[in-house]
Amino acid sequence: MFDTSSLVELLLWSTLRLSLLVFAVSCVLRLSRVVSPRVHRWLWSAALLQSLILAPWVVSLPVLDLPTATVASPATSALPQISNTRAQPTQLTDAQAQSLDQSIAGGLRPAAWGNPPPRMLIAIWLVGCGAVSVLLAASQWTVWSMLRRAVPARAAWQAQLDGLASQWGLRESVPLRVHHSLGPLLARSPRGYRIIVPRGPWEQLTPGQRQAVLAHELAHLHRGDVWKSLLMRLVAAAHWFNPLAWWAVAKFDEAAEWSCDAVVRQQSDRSAANLAAALLQLTAPSPLVRLGVSSARGNHVGIRVRKLVSSKQDKESKTMKFIALGLAASMLVFGLLRVQLVAQAQTNPPAAASIQQELRALLSTISESEDDLLQDFGETLQSRSGQLILEDHLRRESSAAVQELQANVIDMILDEHFDVTENSARLKTGSEELRERLVAAGKQSQQDMADLLTTCRNLAERLHGDDETTGLVRRFLESNSGATFLYLSVLRDRMQPGMAMFGKSLGKVMAPDTDGTFHIRPDAQERVQAIVDLRETAEKVCGRLHQELASWTGELTPDDEFNQRLKERAQDPLLAALIVAEPLFEKQSVRMSMVHQLLDQLDSLAVDTANGLEIPAESRQEITRLMDRFDAIQARVNVVRQALAEARSKISTSGNLEQEFRRLLETDVALMALSQGTEMANASAEDLVMSVLGEALEQSDGQLTLVKNTDMREKIHEQVQNAMREMRVARRKAGPVRDVAETIDDQELADALRSPGGLLVIKKLAEKKLSDAFHRTYLDWHAEMFSEDAGQLQFRGEHARQLAQDLIDRAQEMDRELSNNDF
């Protein structure tokens, strides 16, 4: 049993030991150059948890970690990432109380240099713990309040998350919520885990970037980072006055983020690049201190991006890794738990448009210059690090302009294309093309909506149940708002196949330019070149295969249903195209020999009879599967062909590779390759609606009921409420457009402006204006940096040369860090 002096000395030693261990761990990691996040977490957790080993009973004493008279009074300001915990004191025994009283009565007094007595230090520590507890409670309440204002995400976004969750083996779906500014982050609410994303920036990310961020968040969930974070902060809270404890916590944040980044990077280099690109768009820090959350944004984003985009795989000495783990084990001699931390969430600025087209033109001009600095600058802009730094600079410069545009963009569009007075409106001269787009989109959406409204109302009639949630869903399906919401958020692209139909396939190799056309992505040029180089060979192989198949099947016995079906399919050249498509788009060799190999396989399966060739029943299974797949694809091939023609029209013709790729997309091989991934191309309106609502509904004998799972029903109730609220907000924001429709003397145009399709056209114009703000920033930067003299590009003065040198230096610094194994 300890008296007060002994306790104070013990706690002083614990604080001193913690400080020394934090310093030691920092030195070991720096010298050993170990990059494994797992090793980092072991070492930092050992340093923090070791502070509890010297006093195993600290959870039951109110004087935990009290500084003694030899320690200066602690500062209580600027505590980073404070843990959500409160010290829970227990009552002292009579003997302990008597010992304390005797110690105080026996002359424990402040030292000559004025340090406070132990009892005063205990009071200071308790006040600090109380202040920490208040801050924790306020911080947690703030987070939960913000989470309550988040709304369910679009069905497509939730489906993307559910697909990833199933790959992780998660049994229950993780709700995806959208907030006006919070996220992306993983949060633990009273109802369970939620992933929160910011509406505006999230819409600007590509599907691949969203998938990478969601995979990062699911990695946090899979690893239990949220609870481990809170546990480690509980340990650090006992040392609330020690900045080294909180610094160690921050290093945990860094290690956890790198661990989850590594999970994404292990999936593919493309996933790593997508996460890096997303991180660059999520750079604005949040002023809140949040607990129970984990963010894809994290800390030290610059270092994270550099590691993600590096083509160099980190390697480390196994010996040094073993030594580092041995040190962690030595600090965990009493079996303390391994813990890891997660980072605070961040808010996100608007995403920026691509400037790849302008950069290609600039680099082409620079290549002709004789200025050494200009040549070095061009080489830097060709590197990934140079492009990242330039895009980050332009994004920051355009941020204010984008925010201003967001508030006034609808009015700007109307002023640009319409003359509006108090009682009338008319289309301005020169806006006839916009009228055609509006009218065409309006008529198509009205036709789509007619089928969709009928389908939704039929589903509402078949929906049985008298509970509140079922009634809400029925009201949603019966209303125009419900069908409109489904159309705008998910179903329009499926009902009007176009470029969006091939988003997953073409998105791997194509990227949009600022003028709305698409070009080959720089990182996909080699892959595309390898494919287009095989185009002519593939067409020859396809033609020969069609001839040989038609000839071979002509010898099949005529009185067999299987043989007759195979003959009919072989007469269609698309069957040969389907067979050739798979190796072509997998970048495998396409040779004429594959025709002979296929026919040899067929010959090995067939036997000659008096009536002709016969394929035994036991050998028909693979051929039947091929014919079934061909029939399914052929049923939707006309829809896909139309959509593919539209997609080709949007591909840029400025480069040779783009032109060759367009020619490839004109072939039957490309048609069949892309048709394989478009199962919903010819789906009915009911199939499309059920593809969205299928998880919420159960069917039995033609009747529908909501799923019985309580959590799922609660989720459905919340999603429908928020969908109806979103539609009310959307109607209010579209008020100026409706005002024009009410007063314009053009009934066809008025109907288009009131339609969902017309509103989508206006929305796309608004999005283009926002992306143009970034483009204009690039043009301003270009004008500030360069001028032409006798047709030669040159820097515009010494200031421009200095800016270029600065970018070169920063890119070189990034490259140096990429070559550094130090974590």
Phi, psi and omega in degrees: 000136185255144168274181185299318181298318180295319179297316180297318179296319180297317181290325174299316178297321179299317179293316179296319180296319178300314181298317180295320181292321177299316178296318181295316180298317179301316180293318181299315180294324180292317184282323182283339180058032176287132183253352183297120176300328179298316179295318179301317181294319178302314184291314181292324177293321178298319180298318181287314184289335178299334181295343179267344185295324184288344180220077187295347181261012189300333182290348181251006181239138181283356183257023182307125174058038179281127178291146182267184184294345181271359180251136179294158181301132185286150173275144183247014183258158172056049176282119182278131171050063185288142183282152180272074182211156178228134178297136182247093182285151173248163182289137175288148174289164179302321181294319179296318181296318179296320180297318179296315180299317180296322180297316180293314181294334183281000172115023173289106185233160175303145179289170185300331181273009168092014178288150184286158178287165181305318183297321178295321178296321176299317180298319179297317179298317180294322177297318178299317178298321178297317179296319177299316181298319179296315179297321179296313181297317180295320180295314180296320179296321178298316180298312181296324178297318179293323179296325179293337179272357177280145183247158179301145181282167175302152182301322180295320178294317179296321179296322178297317178293319180298321178297318177294319181298321178295325176294327178283349183080021178285133185285326183245149178292141176265117181297138174255124183242151181245130179239156183291336181216338188280142172111180000281141181201158171260126183232150175253112178254172177302337180265003179122191182283145175223146169252125184250135177230150179277132189303299186301301180300324182295322178295331183278343179287152175282161177305321180295322178292319177298318181297320180295317179294317180295322177297322176299314181294319179294330175297319175301316181295314182299325183272353181070034186295327184297310182290323178294326177297313181296322179296317180293324177293330175299319177293314183293332181298331177296339178246045186300337182271355186256108182297335179293328177297316180288331176293320176297321177299317179298324178293329173296318177305314182297316181295319180295318179297318179294326178299315181287326173299321181295325177299316179294317181296326180293336179294312177185161175296327180294320178297320178296317179296322178295318179294320178298316180296321179294318181299323180295336178269355182241068191250345185283127181287153178264141180281353186272148168260116187241143177244159179067026179226159176217135190237142172292334182293303175064188180263165174053051186297329180299313179296320181298316180297317181298319179292321182294318184275353181291134175278354183270127179274130182294133175234152181211158180290126177294327179297313180294325178295320179295319179296316181297319178291327176297322177297318178298317180297323180294330178278351180247037185296338180262016173075031178291156184284150170279136185227153174220156186245158175238165186267161174292152180280163181228159171265171193228139175280166177299148178284158183250156180282163179287145176237022184299321182298314180294322180295321178298317179295319180297315181295325178297321179288320181298325184300340181268357184276154177257002179284121183298317180296320179295322176296316178298321179296318178298318178297322179295318180292340176280343180276155179295322181294320178295319179294322179296317181292318179295314180297322178297318178298313182293324180296319179292322181293327185269354187302313182296320180295321179295318180296320179293321180296321184302328183281337188232008191294322181296314178298323179296319180295316180296318179295328182287328188245350184227142168266114186242127172243185184297323187241002182207163177210146176213154180287136179285152174299135182099353180254020182296324179297321177297320179300316180299318179296316180297314183294315180297315179295322180295314180296318180296318181291325177296321177293315178299316183293328178299313178294322184290317178299316179299316181296313181298320181289326174295319177295323178297321179292328181276353183276118183253148180138145182242015178277170186297316183294317178299319178297322179293317179296320179298318177297320179300315182290329182282338186272155173297328182297321181297310179296321180296318179298313179298321181294311185288323187276330187224312201273343184300314181295330179282328180275339178236078184302137179199216180303325183297333181299327184254019184305317183291319183284305183286335179297341178287338184235349184244152176219146183282145170267171181292341180269008178092350176274171182242146177230166178288130179296142180304322182281357180245003186296319180296319180296315180294319180299320179297326181285312184293334177297337181266000187301307184298318178297318181297319179294321178294316179297319181297314179298315179296318180298320179299315179298314183293321178296315180298320180291315183294314181291340177296341180269358179292150179299136188280343188262032181232129183297319178299313180297320180296319179296318180294322177300314181297318181292323182292338178287343180270121181297343180290337177294317176296321179297322179296320181292323182281334188298319187298308179294328181298311184277359169260012179059027176272163182292133176246111183231159178297336181297337180294333176296312181295322180296317180295315179294325175297321178296317179296319178298324181290336179276329188268159175231146178276135175233177180296332182266353181136194179287144179223132177258116181301154184301323182289348181254007187267350189299310182295320179293322178296318178298319178298317180293322178297318179294320178297318180297319180296319180289319182297331180295336182244010188292328180293321177295317181293322180298319179295316179295323180293324177297320177294319179297318179299323183294341182265356180276133181301148176249016185283339183239154179298320182294319177298319179295319178294323180292322176300317179296324177298320182289351176275351185275157176295330180297314178295320179302314182287326179296315182283336180290338184292334183256023184235059185300332185266011187298324181242029182286152176284166179300321180294319178299321180294315180296317181291336175294337178267319187261359188305322182291337183271342188243147174241137183250141177204117180054041177080356180259152181244142171221156175288153178301153185273344181300124185297315180297320180294320179295321177297319178296316179299315181302314181293318181296317181293318177302314182289327177296316180292325177292319178300320181293324177295318178296317181298321179296321180294318181293333180275008181306312179301325179292317178295324178299319177295318180298327182287334187249353184280142183267058180203094189298320180297317179291322178299316178297322180294319180294333179277343187279157175301321180296318178296319179295326177293324176298315177299319180297319180293324175298320179296318180297322180294321178297321179294318179290329179295334178299320177292319180298318179296325176298319177297317181297321177296318178298317180298316180294326179289329187271325194231155170218171179239140177225114182057040178079000180256134177286139176210161178291146179269077174090176184292326180299317179295322178296322179293320178297318179296317179297323178297317179295319178299315181298317181294321177295320178294323177297319177298316179297323178295319179293327177295329181274359183262126180283349184298131182298000000 
